[in-house]
Amino acid sequence: MAPSSFRLDTLAANLIERLEPVRRAHLDAPENARAAIERTTRELAGNVAHECRSVLGDEAQAHRIETEAVETFLPRYARIALEQNKVERREAITPANLVVQRLVPLIFGMFASRLMAVAAPGPWDVAFFLVPLLALFWPEWLGALARRRYLAELQDIADDLGRLQDADEKLTPAQGEESVNAEIDALEGIRQKHRPLASHEKG
């Protein structure tokens, strides 16, 4: 059993911590972001694998680190990181964003509040005029939801790599053939959740 510092879920957490500033540094250049993410992933995974060989002499775990970092972690992280960069670009304060994401929702909100006030007049009319203010912050609402989803997906990657680690460690010669086949099926199920995405990364 690998020590916690060399487990795949620990590796995933460390990679995410290193890669988040990397992807933010290339918000406006998706190809540069993709290349920087791949370069950093390979470098960090290589360093951890080398340390695993030097400290533990565990070639199997070192190979697991190198393989899963590139084949399982990298495609999934790169995809969601580039999607998150799109979200953060839309939140940036630029003339185009101010018109599309601020002015248009504000005008729509004013129009909607007027319609509601006419359709349902009463002492609550003042509340209807809060609608434009809510519409003005529409990008923030969308951004908060996107960040929540992004963080959940990052956690999902780390959790899946933890399950891969546990499943790999259970594959020992002492197991029966049926048990081994079941573990292999479980491993492939987790990996396929990530790896098919790699074919779309270059598109």
C-alpha positions as CSV (number, residue, x, y, z in Angstrom):
1,M,0.0,0.0,0.0
2,A,1.4,3.3,-1.1
3,P,2.0,6.0,1.6
4,S,-0.5,8.9,1.4
5,S,2.0,11.3,-0.1
6,F,2.4,9.0,-3.1
7,R,-1.3,8.1,-3.6
8,L,-3.0,9.1,-6.8
9,D,-5.6,11.2,-5.0
10,T,-2.9,13.1,-3.3
11,L,-1.2,13.6,-6.6
12,A,-4.4,14.9,-8.1
13,A,-4.9,17.4,-5.3
14,N,-1.3,18.6,-5.7
15,L,-1.6,18.9,-9.4
16,I,-4.8,20.9,-9.1
17,E,-3.2,23.3,-6.7
18,R,-0.2,23.8,-9.1
19,L,-2.4,24.0,-12.2
20,E,-5.0,26.5,-11.1
21,P,-2.6,29.5,-11.3
22,V,-1.3,28.1,-14.6
23,R,-4.7,28.0,-16.3
24,R,-5.6,31.4,-15.0
25,A,-2.4,32.8,-16.5
26,H,-3.7,31.9,-20.0
27,L,-7.4,33.0,-19.9
28,D,-7.2,34.5,-23.4
29,A,-5.0,31.8,-25.0
30,P,-6.6,28.3,-24.9
31,E,-3.8,26.6,-26.8
32,N,-1.2,28.1,-24.5
33,A,-3.2,27.1,-21.5
34,R,-3.5,23.5,-22.8
35,A,0.2,23.3,-23.4
36,A,1.1,24.8,-20.1
37,I,-1.2,22.4,-18.3
38,E,0.2,19.4,-20.0
39,R,3.8,20.5,-19.4
40,T,3.2,21.2,-15.7
41,T,1.3,17.9,-15.2
42,R,4.1,15.8,-16.8
43,E,6.8,17.7,-14.9
44,L,5.1,17.3,-11.5
45,A,4.1,13.7,-12.0
46,G,7.6,12.9,-13.2
47,N,9.1,14.5,-10.1
48,V,6.7,12.5,-7.8
49,A,7.4,9.3,-9.6
50,H,11.2,9.8,-9.4
51,E,10.8,10.5,-5.7
52,C,8.7,7.4,-5.3
53,R,11.4,5.3,-6.9
54,S,14.2,6.9,-4.9
55,V,12.5,6.8,-1.5
56,L,10.3,3.7,-1.7
57,G,11.9,1.8,-4.5
58,D,8.3,1.1,-5.7
59,E,8.5,0.9,-9.4
60,A,4.8,-0.2,-9.7
61,Q,3.5,2.9,-7.9
62,A,5.9,5.2,-9.8
63,H,4.7,3.8,-13.1
64,R,1.1,4.2,-11.9
65,I,1.7,7.9,-11.0
66,E,3.2,8.6,-14.5
67,T,0.5,6.7,-16.4
68,E,-2.6,7.9,-14.5
69,A,-1.4,11.5,-14.4
70,V,-1.1,11.7,-18.1
71,E,-3.8,9.3,-19.3
72,T,-6.5,9.8,-16.7
73,F,-6.0,13.1,-14.9
74,L,-4.7,15.3,-17.7
75,P,-7.6,14.9,-20.3
76,R,-10.3,15.6,-17.7
77,Y,-8.6,18.5,-16.0
78,A,-7.7,20.2,-19.3
79,R,-11.2,20.0,-20.5
80,I,-12.9,21.5,-17.5
81,A,-10.1,24.0,-16.9
82,L,-10.5,25.4,-20.5
83,E,-14.3,25.6,-19.9
84,Q,-13.7,27.5,-16.7
85,N,-11.4,29.9,-18.5
86,K,-14.2,30.7,-20.9
87,V,-16.5,31.5,-17.9
88,E,-13.9,33.7,-16.4
89,R,-13.2,35.5,-19.7
90,R,-17.0,36.3,-19.9
91,E,-16.7,37.8,-16.4
92,A,-13.8,40.1,-17.3
93,I,-14.7,43.8,-17.5
94,T,-14.4,44.7,-21.1
95,P,-16.5,47.1,-23.3
96,A,-18.2,44.1,-25.0
97,N,-18.9,42.4,-21.7
98,L,-20.3,45.5,-20.2
99,V,-22.8,45.9,-23.0
100,V,-23.8,42.2,-23.4
101,Q,-23.7,41.2,-19.7
102,R,-24.6,44.4,-17.9
103,L,-26.5,46.8,-20.1
104,V,-28.7,44.2,-21.8
105,P,-29.8,42.5,-18.6
106,L,-30.4,45.9,-17.0
107,I,-32.6,47.0,-19.8
108,F,-34.5,43.7,-19.8
109,G,-34.9,43.9,-16.0
110,M,-36.3,47.4,-16.2
111,F,-38.8,46.3,-18.9
112,A,-39.8,43.2,-16.9
113,S,-40.3,45.1,-13.7
114,R,-42.5,47.6,-15.5
115,L,-44.6,44.8,-17.0
116,M,-45.0,43.2,-13.5
117,A,-45.9,46.5,-11.9
118,V,-48.6,47.0,-14.6
119,A,-49.9,43.4,-14.4
120,A,-50.0,43.2,-10.6
121,P,-50.3,46.7,-9.1
122,G,-50.3,47.1,-5.4
123,P,-48.2,48.1,-2.4
124,W,-45.5,45.6,-3.5
125,D,-44.7,47.6,-6.7
126,V,-41.4,48.8,-5.1
127,A,-40.2,45.2,-4.9
128,F,-40.6,44.8,-8.7
129,F,-38.0,47.5,-9.2
130,L,-35.4,45.3,-7.5
131,V,-35.5,43.2,-10.7
132,P,-33.2,45.5,-12.7
133,L,-30.7,45.4,-9.8
134,L,-30.8,41.6,-9.7
135,A,-30.4,41.5,-13.5
136,L,-27.4,43.8,-13.3
137,F,-25.6,41.1,-11.3
138,W,-26.6,38.3,-13.6
139,P,-23.0,37.5,-14.6
140,E,-22.1,37.1,-10.9
141,W,-25.0,34.6,-10.5
142,L,-23.8,32.6,-13.5
143,G,-20.2,32.8,-12.4
144,A,-21.0,31.5,-8.9
145,L,-22.9,28.5,-10.3
146,A,-20.1,27.7,-12.7
147,R,-17.4,27.9,-10.0
148,R,-19.5,25.6,-7.8
149,R,-19.8,23.1,-10.6
150,Y,-16.1,23.4,-11.4
151,L,-15.0,22.8,-7.8
152,A,-17.3,19.7,-7.7
153,E,-15.7,18.4,-10.9
154,L,-12.2,18.9,-9.5
155,Q,-13.2,17.0,-6.4
156,D,-14.6,14.2,-8.6
157,I,-11.3,13.8,-10.4
158,A,-9.4,13.4,-7.1
159,D,-12.0,11.0,-5.8
160,D,-11.9,8.9,-8.9
161,L,-8.1,8.7,-8.8
162,G,-8.4,7.6,-5.2
163,R,-10.7,4.8,-6.2
164,L,-8.2,3.9,-9.0
165,Q,-5.5,3.7,-6.4
166,D,-7.5,1.5,-4.1
167,A,-8.6,-0.8,-6.9
168,D,-5.1,-1.1,-8.3
169,E,-3.7,-2.1,-4.9
170,K,-6.3,-4.8,-4.6
171,L,-5.1,-6.6,-7.7
172,T,-2.7,-9.0,-6.1
173,P,-1.7,-12.5,-7.2
174,A,-3.5,-14.0,-4.2
175,Q,-6.9,-13.1,-5.5
176,G,-9.0,-15.5,-7.4
177,E,-9.5,-15.0,-11.1
178,E,-13.1,-14.0,-10.7
179,S,-12.2,-11.3,-8.1
180,V,-9.3,-10.1,-10.3
181,N,-11.6,-9.7,-13.3
182,A,-14.1,-7.8,-11.2
183,E,-11.4,-5.4,-10.1
184,I,-10.2,-4.9,-13.6
185,D,-13.7,-4.1,-14.8
186,A,-14.1,-1.6,-12.0
187,L,-10.7,0.0,-12.9
188,E,-11.7,0.3,-16.6
189,G,-15.0,1.8,-15.7
190,I,-13.3,4.6,-13.7
191,R,-10.7,5.2,-16.4
192,Q,-13.2,5.3,-19.3
193,K,-15.0,8.1,-17.5
194,H,-11.9,10.2,-18.2
195,R,-10.0,8.9,-21.1
196,P,-12.6,9.2,-23.9
197,L,-12.4,12.9,-23.4
198,A,-8.8,12.9,-24.6
199,S,-9.9,12.4,-28.2
200,H,-11.9,15.7,-28.0
201,E,-9.1,17.8,-26.5
202,K,-7.5,18.5,-29.9
203,G,-10.8,19.4,-31.5
